């Protein structure tokens, strides 16, 4: 039988009761299951592509924050919990990697109308 939450909402040094669930406050990216990481990577790629389609440019600065927030909302809806700082650090790296990949893909294709 689970212990009842403390009056202050804390359940120890590194845990908190939130909405009836005991959450680990110092959770790391490496603590997520492989399937959760894969799902987050796919959601990031989808949100990245949606941002580019909507704005016709790569997400930089504010755009990157918008993609981060969109992915974080999807992660919360899925019920995956990880501290925002840990999430932002790892998903931010994914967005940067997708941006670099998109830039290199653009430079590999010759402009329309040119015969190489």
C-alpha positions in Angstrom: 0.0 0.0 0.0 1.5 3.4 -1.0 2.3 5.8 1.7 0.2 8.9 2.0 1.7 12.1 0.8 3.3 14.4 3.3 1.5 17.6 4.2 4.0 19.7 2.3 3.6 17.5 -0.9 7.1 16.1 -0.5 7.7 12.4 -0.2 11.4 12.4 0.4 14.5 14.2 -0.9 14.0 13.5 -4.6 10.3 12.7 -4.9 7.0 14.7 -4.9 3.4 13.8 -5.0 1.7 15.4 -7.9 -1.9 14.7 -8.9 -1.8 11.5 -6.9 1.4 10.2 -8.5 4.8 9.9 -6.9 7.3 11.7 -9.3 11.1 11.6 -9.1 12.3 15.2 -9.2 15.8 14.4 -10.3 14.9 12.1 -13.2 17.4 12.1 -16.0 17.0 11.5 -19.8 18.8 8.2 -19.4 16.1 7.0 -17.0 13.4 7.0 -19.7 12.6 3.8 -21.5 13.9 3.3 -25.0 10.4 3.4 -26.4 9.7 6.7 -24.6 12.9 8.2 -26.1 12.0 6.9 -29.5 8.5 8.4 -29.3 9.9 11.8 -28.2 12.3 11.8 -31.1 9.5 11.0 -33.6 7.3 13.7 -32.0 10.2 16.2 -32.2 10.7 15.4 -35.9 7.0 15.8 -36.6 6.8 19.2 -34.8 10.0 20.3 -36.5 8.5 19.5 -39.9 5.2 21.2 -39.0 7.1 24.3 -38.0 9.0 24.5 -41.3 5.8 23.9 -43.3 4.0 26.6 -41.4 6.7 29.3 -41.3 8.9 28.3 -44.3 12.1 28.5 -42.3 14.1 26.6 -39.7 13.1 27.0 -36.0 15.8 29.2 -34.4 15.5 30.9 -31.0 11.8 31.6 -30.5 10.9 29.0 -33.1 12.9 26.4 -31.3 11.1 27.3 -28.1 7.8 26.9 -29.9 8.8 23.5 -31.1 10.0 22.6 -27.6 6.7 23.7 -26.0 4.7 21.7 -28.6 6.7 18.6 -28.0 6.5 19.1 -24.2 2.7 19.3 -24.4 2.6 16.1 -26.4 4.9 14.4 -23.8 2.6 15.6 -21.0 -0.5 14.3 -22.8 1.2 10.9 -23.2 1.9 10.8 -19.4 5.7 10.8 -19.6 7.3 12.9 -16.8 10.7 14.4 -16.9 11.9 17.7 -15.5 11.6 20.5 -18.1 15.3 21.4 -17.9 16.4 17.9 -18.6 13.8 17.7 -21.4 14.8 21.0 -22.9 18.5 20.1 -23.0 18.0 16.9 -24.8 15.2 17.8 -27.2 17.0 21.1 -27.9 19.9 19.1 -29.2 17.6 17.0 -31.4 16.1 20.2 -32.9 19.7 21.5 -33.6 20.6 18.2 -35.2 17.4 18.4 -37.4 18.3 22.0 -38.3 21.8 21.0 -39.4 20.4 18.1 -41.4 17.8 20.3 -43.1 20.5 22.8 -44.0 22.8 20.1 -45.5 19.8 18.7 -47.4 19.1 22.1 -49.0 22.7 22.6 -50.0 22.9 19.2 -51.7 20.0 19.8 -54.1 20.8 22.2 -57.0 18.5 25.1 -57.6 15.6 24.4 -60.0 16.4 25.1 -63.6 20.1 24.5 -63.5 21.6 21.6 -65.3 24.6 20.2 -63.5 
